[in-house]
Amino acid sequence: MTKALGISIGEKYLRFAFVGKENDEIRIIRLEEFEHKGFESLSSDRHLAESIRKFLREAHIHEPVVVSIPDSKVTVRTKTIPPVKEKDIFELIKTEIKDYAIFMNENVLLSFNFSKSDRTSIVWAGITESTFRQIQKFMKNCGIKIKAVTPSNFGLCEAVLSVIGEHEPCGIIKVNKDSTTISFINEGALALSYKQDLGTITLQEAESSERNTWVGNIMTSVTYATRNLAIGVREILLTGEEGDCSQAQAMLLQRLPVPVILLSLPDRVAVENEEDFARVYISGANQFFESIGLALLSTESKQNPLFINLLEYTMREKVSVRLQVVAALIVFAVVNTAACVAYPAVYEIYRKSETQLEAAMTNLKEIKEPASDAERLSKELQNLQSELGSLKNAQQVVKGKFSTSDIMKELMQKSPAGLTIETLDVLSDGTITFTGNTDSYETVLKLLENLSKSKSVTNASIGAMRLNKGVVTFEMKAHVPEVKK
C-alpha cells in the first residue's frame, strides 16, 4: 500500500491527512489539525512547528508532502490556447500576467495543466516567490520535505473524484473565513474556478445585502458554467474551513436550481485511528477533504489533469520594463493635463521648476543681507511653489477624465445589444461600480463574459441582479488596472 501525506494551509487551520492507497482502496491512517495565528506568522511560530514535529514522530510519518496554500495567496485561471508546443504555453501565461498586471513586480512560481482532452484549454496557477519562501521556511522548521505546492481547488477535485466518485460534472464550493472559491469539474479536470472575497464572516455577521451578494456571485458562476461552458452541473458539493457549513447550505438551497450536498466520507473508506473515526462520525471529515485530496495527488504526475506543482516554473519579474513604462505613464498624468499629448515638454518644465525651487530655497537660507534680496527670493520661491502646486493638482483632474470617459466608452463597447449602462462610479483606488438594465439575465452574463476579455477593465463581478416586470436591473463591480492601487 502506498502511503502519502497531504497538508492544507488555510486562513485559520493547518490540516494533515496521512492516507494509504492500494488500487482503488483508500484508507485514512491519520487526520490531525492545528490552529494558527495567520499565514504571515507561520514561519516564526516555533511552538506550532514543534507541535507538528511531535505529531509526525508519534505517527511515524516521514514522506514528502503535497501542500496547499490559502486561497487568498494564489491565482487560478482557465485559458483557451492556440495549437502551440507545450514549452510555449508558459510564454502565453507570462503575457497574460504582464498584460493584466496580475502580480505587481514580483517573481512568480507557475504551473499549468490541460483542462480539456483536446488540449485547447488550460488551467494555470501562480503564487509569488515571497509566499513560497514563507511556506518553505515553515516546512523546514517542521522537518517536512515539500514534494509539490498546489492550490486547494485541485486537492478538493481529486478527493471528490477518487474518494466519492461518479459526481462529475459538479461544482465544489469551499467557504473560508474571508473568501469563497467555487470550482467546476468536467471530464476529470478543473474546468473553471472563481473566487470572491466574502466568506464565513459575511454569512455570520454582515447585513443581508452582502449575504445576497455572496449567493448572487455563486449563482452567476453556476449559470456561466452551465450556459457558456456547457458544463451540465448536476450538484454542488460544499465544504468549509471551519467545518460547519449548514448556514451556507441553507442559503444556497433556496436559490440554486441543483442539490447542495455537504462533503462526507463514504462508508467504504476505512479509518484506522479511533479518534479520527469519531471525527468522521461527527462531521464526515468535511473539513479534511482538501488535505485527503492533496495526499492522493502525491502519488500522481502531470498525466493526471488535476496535478499542478507550482515549483515547476519561475517567472522572473524584478525591475520589469513593462511596469517601468506603466509607472512613467502614471507620473506623466500627474504632471499636467497636457502631458497626454506633450509629455517630453511638460516633463522638462516640471524638472526645471523643481531645480529652480531647490536653488531658491538654498539661496534664501544663505542670504541674510541685504533684506531686499531676501524679499525678492522669497517671492520667487512662493511663485515657484504655486506653479508646482498647480501642476500637481492636475493629477485628480486627469484621473477623473480618464475614468469617466474612457471607461464608459469601454463599457458601452462591451455591452451586448439591448443592455444599457445607467450609472458609473470610479473610486481613487481604481474600483468601479456601475448599474444598468436589460431584458434578460443572459445578456448580463454576456456582458460579464465580454469584460473578462477586456484589457481596460479587470476582475468584473456581478453584485446583484433583479427581475421586475420583464426588466432585469443589475449592479456590477470591476477594477481599472491603469489606476494605481
N, C-alpha and C positions, 0 to 999 in steps of 0.2 A: 504493500500500500504506500503510495506517495503522500508525504506529509508536507504541508506548506502553511506559512503564516501570512496573514493579511492585517494591516493596521490602517484604520481610518482616523484621520486627524480632523475633527470637527471644530466648530466655533467654541464648544464648551467641553467636549469629551474626546478622549482617546479610546478607541475600541479595538481589541485584539481578538482575532479568530484563528485558532490553530485547527486545521482541517485535514482529514485524511481522505484520499480518493483512490479507488481501485475500480477500473472500468466505469460502470455507471453508478456504483455505490459511493455515497458520500457520508462521512462520519464527522461529527463535531467532537473534537478531542478536548478543547478548552475554549472558553469565552471569558473575557475579562475587560473591565472598563476602568478608566481613571479620569477624574475631573481635573481640568487645568484652568489656569487663570487667564488664558488668552494666547493666541498663536505667537504674538510678538515676545512673550516672556518664556516660551518653551525652552529655548536654548540656554537660559540662565537658571532654570528651575532644577537645582541639584537634588532636592528632596524627591521630586517626581521621578527623575532619572534613576535614582537608587531604588525606589519602589518598583519600577519596571524591571530593573536588573534582578531584583529578588524574585519577582513573578516568573521571569524567564528561566532562572536557575531551578526553581522548585518544579516548574512544568517540563524541565529538560528540553527546552526549545532552543535550537541553535541555527535554524535555517535562515538564509537571507529572505528579505520580505519585499512584498509589493505594498507601497504605502500611498494613500491618497492625501489630499490637502484640502483645507476649507474652500468651499465653492467660491467665496469672495476673492480668493487669491489666484484663480485660474480662469482662463478664457477658453471656451469650447465653441467652435463654429463649424457649420457644414458649408461646402463649396462645390459648385459644379465646375468641372475642369475639362479642357480640351484633350484630345488624344496626344499626350506627351509622355516622354520617358519618366520613369519613377524618380530618377535623380533630379529632374527639372521641377518636380512638384514643390519642393522646398522654395524654389525661386518664386513660384506663384504665391505661396503663402507669405513670403517676405514682402512681396509687392503689396499684398493686401494689408499687412501690418503697417507698412510705411504710409500707404495712401490714406488709411483711416486713423493713423496715429493711435493705434490700439495700446502700444506700450511706449510711453514717452521717454526717449533717450535712455533705454535700459537694454542690457544684454538679455536675451530671451532664450529659454530652453523650449524646444519644439518637438512635436511628433505628429504623425497622421496615420490614418488607415482608410481603406476604401469603405464607403457606406453603401455601395451598390455593387452587385456581382459583375456588372458590365464595365466597372471601373470608370464611370463617367461622373462620379461624385465622391468626395472625400469628407471626412470629419477630421479636423485638426484641433490641437490644443496647445496652449503655451502658458508658461509662468516666467516671472522674472528670475534672473540668476540670483538676486539677493534673497528671494523667497526660498529657493532651493538651498542656499548656503545655511539658512536658519534650520531647515529640516535636517540637513547633513550634520550640522553641529549637534543638534539634539539627539539624533540617532547614534552618533558617536558616543555621546555621554551615556546612552543606554546600553552600549555594547552591541548594537544592531547593525548588520550589514544590509545595505539597500540593493535590491535587485532591480527594481523599477519604481518610478513615480508616475502615477496615473490619476486623472480626475475621478471624482466619486461616481459620476454617471456610468462609467464603464464597469466599475465593480458591481453596481446595482443591476445593470443589464445582464452581466454574466451570472449573478446569483439567481435572477428570475429565470433565465433560460436553462441553467444547469440544475438548480435545486427544485424549482417548481415545474418548469417545462410546460409546453403547449399553451403559452399565454400570449404569443405574439400574433398579430401586431397589437401592441398596447402602449399605454403611457405610464411612466413611473414618476411620481411626484415625491420629492424629498423636501420636507419642511425643516429649515434650520431656525436658529434664534432670530437672525436678521435678514434672512434671504430664503427663497424657494426656487428649486430647479424642477423642470419637467423635461423628461427625456422620452423619446418615442423609439421603440424597437420595431424594425421591419426587416424581414429576410435575414435574421440573425445579426443585424448590425444596428448601430446607433444612427438613426435617420435624421433626427432633429433634436436640438437642445435649446431650451430657453431658460433664462434666469431673471428673476425680479428681486428687487431689494426690499421685499416685505416678507416677514416670517412670523414666527410664533408670537413675538411681542405685539405685532399688529393684530393678530387674531384675538389675543387676550386683553389688550389694553387700549387699542386705537378705537376711533369712532367708527360708526357703521359705514361711512363713506369709504374709508380706507380698506375695510374688510371687503366691501363690494368691489373695490379696485383690484384687490388680490384675486378674488374669484373671477372677475372680468378678464384679467390677463390670462388666466388659465383657460377660460372658455375660448378666448381668441386663439390661443395656441392649439387647442384641440381642433377648432374649426379650420385653422390654417393647415394643419397636418392632414385632415380629412379631405378638404376640398382642393387645396393646391398641390399637395404631395401624393394624393390618392392613397393615403395610409388608412386602411379600414380599422380604425381604433375600436377594439371590442370592449375594452375595460380600462380603468385607471387603477393602478396599484399604488398604495400610499405608505410612506414610511416617514419617520421623524427623528431628528437627532435626540430629542428629549423623550421619545418613546410614546407618549400619549397623543394620538392623532385623532381622537374621537371628535373634537370640535371641528377640525378641518374637514373630516369625513362628512359630518352632518351638513356643513355649508355646501360642500361640493355636490352631495347627493340631491340637494334641492335645485341645482342649476344645470348640472351636466346631463346629457342625454344617454350616458353609458354608466354601467355599475362602477362604484368606487369601493375598492376592497383593501383592507389592511393587510400588508405583507405578513405572512406567518409560515414558519417551517412546517412542511407536511410530515405526517406521522412516520413515513418510511425513512426519514433521515434519523439515524441513530445518534444519541447524545450520551457520551461516556461519563461525564462528570455529574455527580448528583446536584451540586449547586447550580450548574448550568441547566440541568433538567428542570429545576424549579423556575429558572428564568424563562425557559421556553414555554413552560406550562402557563405562566402568568401573562406573558406578552407575545408569545410566538416568536421570540427573538427578533421582533420587528426592527429594533434599532441596530442589530448586528448584521443585517443583510449586506450592507456595503462591505464590511470587513470580510465576511464569508466569501463574497464575490471576488475581492482582491486576492484572497488566499488561493482561490481556484484559478485566477489568472496567472498566478506564479508558476503554474505548470504549463502555461501556453506560450506561443510565439506569435509573430506578426501574421502567421497564416490564419489566426483567429481574428476576425474583423473587430473584435472588442478589445484587442490587446494594443495598448499605446504606452510607450515608455518615453516620458518627457526628457530623458537623458540622452535621447538618440541624436539630437542635433542642437547646436548652439548658434544663435544669430547674434553677431557682434554689432552693436548699435551705439557704442560710445562715440561722442562727437559726430553725430550723424549730419552729413552735408544737407540732407533734405530738411532736417529740423532747424539747421542754421538758416536756411533760406526762409522758412516759416517765421523764425524769430526776427529776421531782418524786415519782413513784410509788416509784422506787428509794430516794430519800432517806427517804421515809416508811416504807419497810420497815426501813431501817437504824435508825431512831429507837427503835421499840418494837414488840413483837409486837402490841400493842393498836392500832397505827396502822392496821391493816387495817380497823378498824371505827370508829376515833375519831381520825382524822388531825389535825383542827384543834386539839383539846385537847392532844394529845400534843406537837404541834409547839410550842405555846405554852409548855408546861412545859419543853421542851428549850431553847427560846430564852431563857426567863427564867433557867434554870440556868446557861447559858453566860454571861449578863450578870452574874449573881451571882459566878460563878467569876472573871471578869475583874476585877470590883471588889474581891474579896477579895485577889487577887494584888497589885493596886495598893496597897491599904491595908497589906498585910503588908510591902511594900518601904518604905513611907513611915514606918511607926510604929516607933520604936526604944524608947520608954518609954511607959507602964510595961510591964514584962515580961508582966504578966497579960493585957493587951490583945493582945500579940503571940501569946501562947499560945492565947488564945481564937480569934483569927483563923486561926491555923494549923490548929486543929481544924476550924473551919468550912470551910477550904479542903480538908482531907482528906475531909470528909463529902461535899462537892460533887463532888470528883473521883471518889469511889466511886460516887455516884449517876449521873454521866455515863458512867462505865465500864460500869455495868450496862445502861444504855440502849443504848450502842454494841454491847455484846456480843450483843444480841438479833438483830443482823444475821444471823449464821450460823444461828440457830435458825429465823428466818423463811425464809431461803433454803432450808434443808433441808426445812421443812414444805411450802413451795410446790413444790419439785422432786419430792418423793416422792409427794405426794398428788395434786396437780392434774395432773402429767404422767402418772402411772399411770392416772388416770381418763381422760385424753385418749387414751392408747394403747389402753385397753380399748374405748373408744367407736369408735375407728377400726379395730379388729381385726375381720376377717371371721369369719363363723361357722366354728367348728372350729379356730380358732387361739388358742393360749394363750401369754400373756406370763409367763415364769418368773422372770426377774431383771431388775432395773433399777439402773443405777449413774449417779449425777448428779455431774459434776465442777463445781468452782467457776467455771470459765470458761463454763459453760452447755452443755458437751458431755455428751450422754447416750449410754450404750450399754445395750442390752437384748437378752436372748435369749428364745427361745420355741420352740414346736414346733407342727406341724400335719400334715396328711396329704398335702399336695401342694406343689410349687414354685409353682403358680399362685396359691395362697392367700397365699403370702409376697409375691408380686408385687402382689397386690390390696392388701395392707397398705401396701406402698410407694406405690402409687397414691393410696390414701386419705390418707396422711401428706403427700403433695405438695400436698394441698388444705387442710391444717391451718394455722391461724394461730398455734397454740401451739408447734408443732414444725416446724422447717425443715431443709433440707439432709439429708434422710434418705437413707441408702445402705445397701446390703447388704454386710456384711463377709464372710460365709460362709454356705453352705447345704450340708447333708449329708443324704443319704437312707440310712436304716438300718432294715431290716425294716419298711418301709412307713411309717416316721415321718420327717418332714423336720424337722431341727433347724436353727435359723438364728441368726445374730447380726447386729444392725443398729446403726447409729450415726446420731445426729442432733444438732440443736442447739436450745436453748431461747432464743429471741431476747429474752425478758424478763430473762434473767440477763446482766448486763453482762460483756462480754469483758474 
